Amino acid sequence: MTAAELTRAVQSLPLAVRPRRSAGQLLPFGYWKRRRMAVALLLLAHLPVLAWASHRAPVVAFALGAGFFAWIWTLARSRALRGWSVRLPAEVVADLLRVLLLVGVPSTALAWLVGEPVWLPAALHGGTFAALTAQALFFRGKPASWVRIVGSPSNLGAAVSTFDQCLDLLGHAGCRFAPFRADRPEPQAWERRIAAWLERGETVLVLEPRLRGVAQRFRRAGDVIFADDCLLFAPMARPAGPLTDLLLGWLNRAIAFVATLTLWPLALVIAAIIKLDDGGPVFFAQERVGLNGAIFTVYKFRSMRLDAAKYGESPRGDLDPRVTRAGRWMRRLSLDEFPQLINVLLGQMRLVGPRPEMPFIVEDYDRRQQQRLTVKPGITGLWQVSPHRNDPIHEHIEYDLAYIAHRGPVLDLALIIATLGLANRSGA
């Protein structure tokens, strides 16, 4: 890394305080506000530790200071702060996990090699990641302006599908489609339009390949993203191989094993509350469809009344009369899913994956929906941390297909973190 490159990277984040022509108007919680908050969180995490270390271990203080600039450099060049309007929180957390691996692991390894305390850089980078993750999950803000989707009407498949998905995520008031005409490229006119949209704090989602070069030059000026920046809008990636699936299987079982050993007292408390609530059975068992159509029994804490139909439609909210008093807060916190850790340990499910459906629903699957059965089902997934988490699963197959196409250890960990953070929210 040259000195000029480092200077440009450091200078890219302070651009958040640049003057805006739209001062005094209602601005969205956009790219520059997110960057300002990220810088503030980085300073709050690093300055106290640097001040403490500078008096005791100057070498460690120098290494931690380098880690601070490494965070700035990687955030400035990554997708972690871009396109929050059209990206799910788990996607941002996955980007932050990649930055943590790029910055935190080498810094911790360096401290170990020189004989300095390993816990200091590990705690610092872990705390930095936690702060930025909290920003991504809880301080996203409400987009007050539009997302401009730039695409070609001739490419109806990608453009219309992406526009529909954006409408689902943001509503009809949140998206505007800007058609690109192949017979009139007008690169200079598009430059002026993109610059004006960014100046108003809008997000620009570029689908048209011929405008990628034009839009690329504006990435430091605002929230410009491309289709491959978002799981839901990106083309299908190369399917994960047997090694990735094996790694995911062992990772999920290891986390489930640790969670079971750690949280069993909580499970006993939940079981006692269910028993005291109406005196009925604590557990609820139901047949579900798993990998390649295999039938297995899924276990949950009972959250519904004893007279509720065993294979009826799942409740869509706490006000469903079939849900018990104890079941309302269990479902709100997703605690009713806790016994499914047994299914994970048995190898029937994973922590992350498409939700297993009931057999009578799977019987009506079309060919596209049957792709959900090509991987093991999971306790959580992209759908669970999306704005559509209260809708029927089979109505939003795009979430499961996006996960299947891009699954991997980093995305799995990000989805677990996002699920824990958003468990008490009705939507992502």
Helices and strands as residue ranges (DSSP letters): H 3-12, G 14-17, H 31-54, H 58-77, G 84-86, H 89-113, H 119-138, E 147-151, H 156-170, E 175-179, H 187-199, E 203-206, G 209-211, H 212-216, E 224-226, G 227-229, H 242-278, E 283-289, G 291-293, E 295-301, H 325-332, G 335-337, H 340-345, E 350-352, H 359-362, G 369-374, E 378-380, G 383-385, G 393-395, H 397-406, H 409-421
